């Protein structure tokens, strides 16, 4: 895996690159994760492929937004657009996990000419807010911003304490937690702090409603597959049941593991993704 750093939209986008082939794959991680989440999957990257696993803005080693700016889901769509154009490639495969899967889906709907195939991992559709709750959503976001505005980053005495904190919210084993979190940690004088921007935990000021989500799905023409962990998040399965009828070209696969099944069943997930790219005639 080779590190890279590409400047787009006044932000430095860091990530990991594997391979040097002409078939480009863009891998998009989940909320509060980073490009290391794809590391276990990429031992068997084909000579024809180049994988770019990015750190979204505010995550991993990438830049944070300025103090007066906030994080909106739709901005990640723009980042992916700018990233692909900066690479100078015409069409790519998209692989997205969790939030990254949702970004991949919306991007593919908006920019179908750029996309050969989409592989969703434990993420489908969008996180939505009912239209009648728009004001409540925005009010919560504004109040939450005010509470977090002057909150200082927590300093941990050791990496082990960060690993332990992450273990409370995941079913990953200790080795995979360390792999994932090491890219989200930096040393300071008194210990270690997270490199993820605290503002990522602010409530979303805006979300699509269900009708908008369905409208976006209906515009998705690229071949799609969804990989689900047998012990994955229930809301992903709920979204699948809610939206599956609106996808024109979606296959679903189950593998062992939880929400991070691409780390836990990494070899099998890669085999499914590569086979899907070949099957779709795009690889």
ABEGO torsion letter per residue (X at the ends): XBBBBBBBGGBBBBEBBBEABABBBBBBBBBGBBAAAAAAAAAABBAABBBBBBBBBGBEABBBBBAABBBBAAAAAAAAAAAAAAAGBABBBBBBBEAAAAAAAAAAAABAAABABBBBBGBBEBBBBBAAAAAAAAAAAAAAAAAAAABBBBBBABAAAAAAAAAAABABBAAAAAAAAAAABBBBAAEBBBABBAAAABBBABBBBAAAAAAAAAABABBBBBBBBAABBAAAAAAAAAAAAABABBBBBBBBEBAAAAAABAAAAAAAAAAAAAAAGAX
